[in-house]
């Protein structure tokens, strides 16, 4: 499976775990591949996004464009060059 060049958008609340960056470029074929690559380069970021078993934490969403990856093929969702993956933690309040 060929890796794609993907832009990962990091929310303000998690940028401290991504070296202060709001965007990271990652080469991966699937969403799970992005997570694994980020685990190598920004492990603390991944700890806030995924549980120990590798699944997304319940309060974190990953969007591929405008689609939640949970509504696609989850971590097996295939990526193409230029795709944008956005990390979006749920916000509670009232």
DABELCOR-V209982 format. One record per backbone hydrogen bond with DSSP energy under -1.0 kcal/mol. CO is the residue of the C=O (numbers start at 1). NH is the residue of the N-H. Records with the same first field share a line. If there is no record, write none. Layout:
CO = NH, NH
//
This chain:
4 = 28
5 = 82
6 = 26
7 = 85
8 = 24
9 = 87
11 = 14
14 = 17
15 = 18, 20
18 = 21
22 = 10
24 = 8
26 = 6
28 = 4
29 = 79
30 = 34
31 = 35
32 = 36
33 = 37
34 = 38
35 = 39
36 = 40
37 = 41
38 = 42
42 = 46
43 = 47
44 = 48
46 = 50
49 = 57
51 = 54
55 = 51
57 = 60
59 = 90
61 = 88
62 = 69
63 = 86
64 = 67
67 = 64
68 = 71
69 = 74
73 = 76
74 = 77
75 = 32
77 = 31
80 = 83
83 = 7
84 = 65
85 = 9
86 = 63
88 = 61
//
